[in-house]
């Protein structure tokens, strides 16, 4: 496995690359994902038979996910299985079932969200993140694109950057995204956020921004998805979406984790300006906060009488 992914779970890497694999390789991936602990004990011949393909395809699959060969894959899966067993007491499994009671639902949601954050941090390419921080910190303007659930993440990044004095805009309307991208220029940054990496509106806006010279950044769960093709820099998350959580929860938490890391990195580059801006914005909204007592109850309003 490459150094870039040596500390992250091989299953995270497989899930992120799954859509871009050849069909036969996808069958191998599904066999691995369905029972990684079993594959860790199987021979390459047994895995090939289970996937209905050849040993050569299994080897190609290993190389496609950044593993040197099948022996290395078995070692990585065995290590990952050991880590999972160490946390078996808190592993609440996969999808939320219709018959789950509310306590179980809460446990599964919080476990999925915390796992998304941990796995995203493990696989995040720090070198790429540093490049994005540098680009945003020196940008004349930062435009952020996202639709659906990703639009809320785009707004969060815009609000954070705006609060420390960085010129930033967030767009979720297709026409406005495209017109915004068309007026960007070299020195500006466009950030496209899409969990699947296949949201046509966001991909098109990033493409237009790139054509006009802006540095383009993609934030996605799938590094080989269409949005990566129009991005100069790609930041990835590691969120698993299933039936009840599709596209809206774990992916959003993972995206916000990367946004927070990006924001802190930018803030550090302009520390004095950041502190002044935070103080100024805090003072500006201060009068609009209701005063509360130590017990949390609202203090009576001073009427001046």
Beta strands, then each sheet from edge to edge (+ up, - down):
strand 1: 142-145
strand 2: 168-171
strand 3: 189-193
strand 4: 215-220
strand 5: 233-236
sheet 1: 2+ 1+ 3+ 4+ 5+
end
